[in-house]
Amino acid sequence: MPPAALESSVRQQIASLVRVAGRFGVRLVHVKPHGALYHATNKDREIALAVGSAVQEIDPQLIMVGQAGASALEVWREMGLRCATEAFADRAYERDGTLRKRTLPGALLDTPERAAQQALGIALNHKVVAGDGSGLALAAQTICIHSDTPGAAAIAREVNERLKAAGVQVRALSRDLSHNHP
């Protein structure tokens, strides 16, 4: 899809969501591209610019969520957008900081214990252990758990309980980024 068409599509989707949320008295706080678009923003500056431009036009106060260390975050920051860095409790990382492809063994951390351990490492030590056993520095302001990971509800409960037990304050992403420390 050409960048202009992508920008238009993303803008229309966000505008629709803002309208629906408004009907329920809810204000949109952040935008996170999904799936292939999420990863494409990190590989192609034009795609990141298109997504960022759509957000700027709708509401420049929206927070862009992107993978910690990803190039899209720098693009969005250069555009003047606010960003929140994200890490994943339920996905394995490669040594270079990318997520392990879902087609490879071990891509999903599908037990509550493994996901909670990874979330604790991210929140407390700002590190994750990559699939090859190496340590990877990772400072994140938000942690994602995919709803399509088998056992996602149990994973979310365990992550929440373990983070709180360790003294990590768990709360929703806020428009006030000063409340979202890594």
C-alpha positions as CSV (number, residue, x, y, z in Angstrom):
1,M,0.0,0.0,0.0
2,P,1.5,3.4,-0.9
3,P,2.3,5.6,2.1
4,A,-0.4,8.1,1.3
5,A,-3.1,5.4,1.2
6,L,-1.8,3.9,4.4
7,E,-1.9,7.3,6.1
8,S,-5.5,7.8,5.0
9,S,-6.5,4.3,6.1
10,V,-4.9,4.7,9.6
11,R,-6.4,8.2,9.9
12,Q,-9.9,6.9,9.1
13,Q,-9.5,4.0,11.6
14,I,-8.3,6.2,14.4
15,A,-11.1,8.8,13.7
16,S,-13.7,6.0,13.8
17,L,-12.3,4.7,17.1
18,V,-12.3,8.2,18.6
19,R,-15.9,8.6,17.6
20,V,-17.0,5.3,19.2
21,A,-15.0,5.9,22.3
22,G,-16.5,9.4,22.6
23,R,-20.0,7.9,22.6
24,F,-19.1,6.0,25.8
25,G,-17.3,9.0,27.4
26,V,-13.9,7.4,26.9
27,R,-10.9,9.4,25.6
28,L,-8.3,7.6,23.4
29,V,-4.9,7.6,25.1
30,H,-2.6,5.8,22.7
31,V,-2.1,4.3,19.3
32,K,-0.3,1.1,18.7
33,P,0.0,-0.3,15.1
34,H,-1.0,-3.9,15.1
35,G,0.8,-7.0,13.8
36,A,2.5,-6.7,10.5
37,L,2.0,-2.9,10.5
38,Y,3.7,-2.7,13.9
39,H,6.8,-4.5,12.5
40,A,6.7,-2.6,9.2
41,T,7.0,0.7,11.0
42,N,10.3,-0.4,12.3
43,K,11.6,-1.5,8.9
44,D,10.4,1.3,6.7
45,R,10.7,5.0,7.7
46,E,8.0,5.9,5.1
47,I,5.5,3.6,6.8
48,A,6.4,5.0,10.3
49,L,6.0,8.6,8.9
50,A,2.6,7.7,7.4
51,V,1.3,6.2,10.7
52,G,2.7,9.2,12.6
53,S,1.2,11.7,10.3
54,A,-2.3,10.1,10.7
55,V,-2.0,10.3,14.4
56,Q,-0.8,14.0,14.3
57,E,-3.8,14.9,12.2
58,I,-6.3,13.2,14.6
59,D,-4.7,14.1,18.0
60,P,-1.1,15.0,18.4
61,Q,-1.4,14.2,22.2
62,L,-2.0,10.6,21.5
63,I,0.9,8.4,22.7
64,M,2.6,6.2,20.1
65,V,3.4,2.7,21.4
66,G,6.3,1.0,19.9
67,Q,8.8,-1.8,20.7
68,A,11.6,-0.6,22.9
69,G,14.6,0.1,20.8
70,A,12.6,0.3,17.6
71,S,13.5,2.9,14.9
72,A,9.8,3.9,14.6
73,L,10.0,5.5,18.0
74,E,12.7,7.8,16.8
75,V,10.8,8.7,13.7
76,W,7.7,9.5,15.8
77,R,9.7,11.5,18.4
78,E,11.3,13.5,15.5
79,M,7.7,14.3,14.4
80,G,7.0,15.7,17.9
81,L,4.8,12.8,19.0
82,R,5.0,11.4,22.5
83,C,6.0,7.7,22.7
84,A,5.9,4.9,25.1
85,T,8.3,2.0,24.9
86,E,6.9,-1.5,25.0
87,A,8.2,-4.9,25.8
88,F,6.5,-8.3,25.6
89,A,5.9,-10.7,28.5
90,D,4.7,-13.6,26.3
91,R,7.2,-13.5,23.4
92,A,10.8,-14.7,23.1
93,Y,13.4,-12.2,21.9
94,E,16.3,-12.7,19.6
95,R,19.8,-11.4,20.4
96,D,19.2,-8.3,18.2
97,G,16.1,-7.2,20.1
98,T,13.6,-8.4,17.6
99,L,10.8,-10.8,18.5
100,R,11.4,-14.5,17.6
101,K,9.2,-15.3,14.6
102,R,6.1,-17.1,15.6
103,T,6.9,-19.9,13.1
104,L,10.0,-20.9,15.2
105,P,10.0,-23.1,18.2
106,G,9.9,-21.2,21.5
107,A,8.5,-18.0,20.1
108,L,5.7,-17.9,22.6
109,L,6.2,-17.9,26.4
110,D,2.9,-19.6,26.9
111,T,3.1,-20.5,30.6
112,P,2.1,-18.0,33.3
113,E,5.4,-18.6,35.1
114,R,7.7,-18.0,32.1
115,A,5.8,-14.9,31.1
116,A,5.8,-13.5,34.6
117,Q,9.5,-14.1,35.0
118,Q,10.2,-12.3,31.8
119,A,7.9,-9.4,32.8
120,L,9.7,-9.2,36.2
121,G,13.1,-9.1,34.4
122,I,11.9,-6.3,32.2
123,A,10.3,-4.2,35.0
124,L,13.0,-4.7,37.7
125,N,16.2,-5.2,35.8
126,H,15.4,-3.6,32.4
127,K,16.6,-6.8,30.8
128,V,15.3,-9.8,28.9
129,V,17.1,-13.1,28.2
130,A,17.2,-13.7,24.5
131,G,16.5,-17.1,23.0
132,D,20.2,-17.9,22.7
133,G,20.7,-17.1,26.4
134,S,22.3,-13.7,26.0
135,G,21.1,-10.8,28.0
136,L,19.4,-7.9,26.3
137,A,19.0,-4.4,27.8
138,L,15.4,-3.4,27.5
139,A,13.8,-0.3,29.1
140,A,10.0,-0.3,28.7
141,Q,7.2,1.8,29.9
142,T,4.5,-0.8,29.1
143,I,4.3,-4.5,28.9
144,C,2.2,-6.4,26.3
145,I,0.5,-9.7,26.7
146,H,-1.1,-10.9,23.5
147,S,-4.7,-12.0,23.8
148,D,-4.2,-14.8,21.3
149,T,-1.4,-16.4,23.3
150,P,-2.8,-19.7,24.7
151,G,-3.7,-19.1,28.4
152,A,-3.5,-15.3,28.0
153,A,-5.9,-14.6,30.9
154,A,-3.9,-16.8,33.3
155,I,-0.7,-15.2,32.0
156,A,-2.1,-11.7,32.6
157,R,-3.2,-12.7,36.2
158,E,0.3,-14.2,37.0
159,V,2.2,-11.2,35.5
160,N,0.0,-8.8,37.4
161,E,0.3,-10.7,40.7
162,R,4.1,-11.1,40.4
163,L,4.7,-7.5,39.4
164,K,2.6,-6.2,42.3
165,A,4.3,-8.6,44.8
166,A,7.7,-7.2,43.6
167,G,6.5,-3.7,44.3
168,V,5.9,-2.6,40.7
169,Q,3.0,-0.3,40.3
170,V,0.7,-1.7,37.7
171,R,-1.6,0.8,36.0
172,A,-3.1,1.8,32.7
173,L,-1.0,3.9,30.3
174,S,-1.7,7.5,31.0
175,R,-1.7,10.6,28.8
176,D,0.7,11.9,31.5
177,L,3.9,10.0,30.5
178,S,5.6,11.1,33.7
179,H,3.4,8.4,35.4
180,N,4.8,5.7,33.1
181,H,8.3,5.0,34.3
182,P,10.2,2.0,33.0
